[in-house]
Amino acid sequence: MQWDRRPAITRSSFQEVLIGLEYGDREHPADIFSRACVESFEESDETRFGYRFTQVFEANVLHEVAVLERVPSEQVARLDHRPTATMRRLGEVLDHRADLTLVQRVNLASALISVARPALAETVLAEARALAAGHRERFEVAWLTFVLANRQDDPRRSAEAFAVMRNAIMAGEVPPGRALDACAQGVVWYLKRQEVTHDDFVWSVRVGHSLAQRAETAGDPATVSSWYRGLAMLPAARGMAERTRSYMESARAAAEETIQRRPRAYELNLMKTYHESSLKEHMYVTRDVDAAVESGHALIALDPEWSISYGELAEAYVRFGQCRKAAELYDVAVSKGAPYVGHHLLKAAASWEKAGEPASALARYGDLAALVPGNAKVLNSALACARSLRESQ
């Protein structure tokens, strides 16, 4: 395979979904996120809580998609741009939300979160919060508030939302599976950034462990898989490789059971996140380069159209000092398109520089400068790279 040419950027299914909440006929299958996002919207039950999304993206990802689409970012963020029948349907629900029930409003906010419109989701949630009367209703509003707050680095609001969820769980009005989801979030986001209090973290570990053993929760292996994947972060943070692997094996087994029952995109995402977590496990806990690479290739094989998968493996190669392999993979990530085209271009440029290929690096800086004209960081990096190239000639 030749790596000496600059990658062309594909209009990915992710880009299509964030713009239109649907994707067209493609030469290659759509990525797992895009398939799950569309399926969740189409299959949403307006009478029930529990709208499913696989991953939550920050607003700057939507801005990047708008740049790639050559549509004003403000129009995309406000949902004024509705190029497909599906997005027009979502927009009409948003426009006429005064007639919606509380459950419908929560599901609308969930759909908006799934396509990276956090500001619109916040507006809908504020209205829903005023209507929430019972513990279950307050739990569901707080759940989405927590999801948005921790993506916006707002630990105070995250902690407040989690306290509402905890109170609702303790009142006994939240189904065990939903309660276990909340406990998993409490563990993950405390260990990542202390987005909940230490008391809530300890409570999440204790209650989550109990819930994971209950028969009604065990009947939902998707929830159990997410719980053990989150719990594995605890021994991982202490460098306890065997305990980490034990929890990860429990997560894998539950994911496989889920896929056997219902092999669709949402369920496949559980295995994808297992491979992502395994890759991090071998990067930072076992420090096993071969195991990390194996996990990275398994991740790519499961979801070959997902740009982030190539970037994840590239990150491992950077950590283990194999900069050329990292640069090549970042180039593939760029070619796959959104999300994170700009991030992958920047990483590709830096990796080509470290690999001793300043001309290739400068080409990537040029592509990035075309996407973000006038960006001082990009321009300064490109200038330094150009000087290095001139000095090497």
Buried (B, 14 or more C-beta within 10 A) or exposed (E): EEBEEBBEBBBBBBBBBBBBBBBEEBEEEBBBBBBBBBBBBEEBEEEEBBBBBBBBBBBBBBBBBBBBBEBEBEEBBBBEBBBBEBBBEBBEBBEEBEEBEBBBBBBBBBBBBBBBBBEBBBBBBEBBBEEBEEBBBBBBBBBBBBBBBBBBEBBEBBBBBBBBBBBBBEEEBBBBBBBBBBBBBBBBBBBEEEBBBEEBBEBBBEBBEBBBEEEEBBEBBBBBBBBBBBBBBBBBEEEBBEBBBBBBEBBBBBBBBBBEEEEBBBBBBBBBBBBBBBBBBBBBBBBBBEBBBBBBBBBBEBBBBBBBBBBBBBBBBBBBEBBBBBBBBBBBBBBBBBBBBBBBBBBBBBBBBBBEBBBBBBBBBBBBBEBBEEBEEBBEBBEBBBEBBEEEE
